């Protein structure tokens, strides 16, 4: 009897836990459904000039005495009086692009580019703070095309690479009129990579048949579950070479004088090495570039963010976490010494 009592108590506890989990899930689903479909995104414009000035004034107030602060304040007031208005300064628009493997950030980029093109003048400038190890060809091809819109509109475009611009990331970077790089940033990796596992032998050992039907000789070249052949492998390699050729041509079109064949080996280089090879134009961090630019330009950070409901936020958080893990593993393999 005691056994039955304990068993019944265990069942009751288990049922209680299951019910609690179901109620929690139901609450999350209900909350997500109440929030409705995805809303439109919104642009956020932040004055980086004001932020930099505030930092400068805050530091001055800590390190200078009252007399020195008074002198600096008077000098600043006099300069502002002599200068009719800061609106006479040209603008420097800043975009942050931190790319994932699937280049999902392109949607925000295209909105930011469109917004800037609506107001930018020829004397203005755009700075892209770029960080990406590359990813899918079509995604980064579109990202590079978005940056090309600035070049087509004769708006000077500067690319700053503080950490990494490799493969598709460098495809974006080479569109810039000028490429800045920190000394140890990862630059290059001008190549094309494709890999996939094949489980055909495993299926055969377990008496599992796999069927795949196509119309067209090369509708499918390689497969994960079927038996691959030499013709399919050769065609797959040809397609990779075609993409690589397009990649090299794109870089050659945008980086005059660069020996593309010398650098398009799939290798990567650090910033100082990349400068010697002609992959970048100057060794400088984005921070130093902004500090100097703030002396004679108004600097604005332009950011487009999509409004998402609760369920989408949870999904994106999970996707971002997975992507981050893969990116860290990839970087640890590719970019460590």
C-alpha positions, 0 to 999 in steps of 0.5 A: 500500500505504501508503494502505491501511495508513493507511486500515486504521489509521484504521478500527481507531481509529474502531472502538476509539472506537465500542466504548469509547463503547458500553461506557461507555453499557452501564456506565451502563445497567447501573448504573442498572438495578442501582439499581432503581426510584425510591424514596420521598422523605424529609423533612429538617428543619433547625433554622434557629434553631440555624444563626442562633445559631451564626453570631451566636456565631461572629461575636461570638467574632471581634469581642469581647474575652474579657471582653465574651464572658464577659459575653455568655455569662453573660447568655445562660446567665441568660436560658436559665435563666429561660426554662424551655425553647425548646419553649414558643416557637411554631414558624415552618416555612420552605418553599423553592419555586423553581418551574419552567415545568412546576411539577414542584416541586409534588410536593415542596410537597404533601409538605411541606405535609402534614408541617407540617399534621400538627404545626402549632398555631394559634400557629405560622406558615409562611413560603414563600420563593417564587421563580417566573416562572410556568408551566403553569396546572394546575401552578401552580393545584395549587401555590396549592391546596396553600398554601390548605391552610394558610389552611383550617387557620387556620395563618398563612401568610407569603409572601416574594418576594426575586426574582420571583413573576410570573404563576403565581408570583403566583397562589401568593403571593396565597394568603398572609395577608401578602406580603413583597417585596424592593424590586426583586423582580418582582411581577405579570404577571397574564395568560395567554400561549399561543403556538405556531408553525405549519409548514403553509406549509412543509409545503405548499411541500414537498408534505407533507400533514398530516391531523388528525381530531377528534370535536367541533367544538373538540377542537382549535382551533389546530395546529402543522401543519394550516391554522388558521382564524378560528373556531379562533383565536377559540375559542382566544382565548375559552379564554385569556380564560376562564382570565384571568377565573378568575385574576383572580377567584382573586386578588380572593378572596384580596386584599381591596381590591385593584383587580384590573382595574387590575393584571391587565393582564399587566404586572409591577412592582418591589416598591416599585411593587407595594406602592403598588398593593396587590399586596404588604404590606411591603418586606422580605427573607426574611433580615430577616424570619427574623432578627427571627422568631428572637427569639421563635420556633423556626425549622425548614426543611422539605424533601422530596426524592425518592430517584432512581436514576442514570438519573433523576438524569441525566435530571433534570439535563438537564431542569433545564439546558434549563429553566434556559436557557429561564428565563434567556432569558425573564427576559432578555426580560421583566425587564430594563431 
